[in-house]
Amino acid sequence: MTDKIAFDIVSPERLLISDSADMVTVPGTEGYMGVMAGHSPVVTTLRPGMIDITNNGSDSRYFIRGGFAEINADKVTVLAEEAIPFSELDLAVIDQRIKDVEEDLIAAKSDAERSKVEAELQELRLVRAAF
């Protein structure tokens, strides 16, 4: 039997899920990161994207709009700015988010802000492509 890692996904509104899994993949700022039991401790910022949870051969997914992840050997805690189960997402929601971020890109006042917004826009387009 493989070791499981406990995980929580928390949004400002509620605790979305608290369970255990074989592996949790989070969208770290530097790229996607797979986390299993025994992982080295790390705290990372998260970009918009999908959290994939693999447990006994089945997968579940959650869209997050950024946040932080605290990882240690036996638990992953995701503090998300916003978290939505993939099953509750629809194209209209994603399309509206893309439109909002495109407007933010037009309004960006600095290169740093523009770069951050462009990265968010790219992630949202990748999520939309997953449909």
C-alpha positions, 0 to 999 in steps of 0.5 A, spaced: 500 500 500 502 506 498 503 512 502 497 517 502 498 525 503 493 529 506 491 535 503 486 541 504 484 546 499 481 552 502 478 558 499 476 565 502 469 562 502 470 555 505 474 549 506 473 546 499 476 539 500 480 535 506 482 528 504 488 524 502 491 522 496 496 518 492 499 525 489 496 532 488 499 536 482 499 544 484 500 550 479 506 553 482 509 560 480 515 556 477 511 551 474 506 545 475 509 541 481 507 534 483 507 532 491 507 525 494 508 523 501 515 524 504 515 531 500 520 536 502 517 542 506 516 548 501 511 554 501 510 556 494 506 561 491 500 559 486 498 561 479 491 560 476 491 553 473 488 546 475 490 542 481 489 535 480 488 530 485 490 522 484 487 517 489 486 510 487 487 511 480 481 516 479 482 524 478 479 530 480 480 537 478 479 544 481 481 550 478 484 556 482 485 563 481 492 563 485 494 563 492 499 559 496 501 552 498 504 549 504 507 543 503 510 538 508 512 530 508 505 529 510 500 534 508 499 539 502 495 546 504 492 550 498 490 557 500 487 559 494 484 566 492 478 562 489 477 555 488 472 551 483 471 544 482 472 543 475 465 539 474 462 546 476 466 550 471 463 552 464 465 555 458 461 562 460 465 563 466 472 562 463 470 566 457 468 572 462 474 571 466 479 571 460 475 578 458 476 581 464 483 579 464 484 582 457 481 588 460 486 588 465 492 587 460 489 594 457 489 597 463 496 595 466 501 601 467 508 598 468 511 592 464 511 588 471 504 588 471 503 587 464 507 581 465 503 578 470 497 579 467 499 576 461 501 570 465 494 570 468 491 570 461 495 565 458 494 560 464 486 562 463 487 560 456 490 553 457 484 552 462 479 553 457 483 549 452 482 543 457 474 543 455 
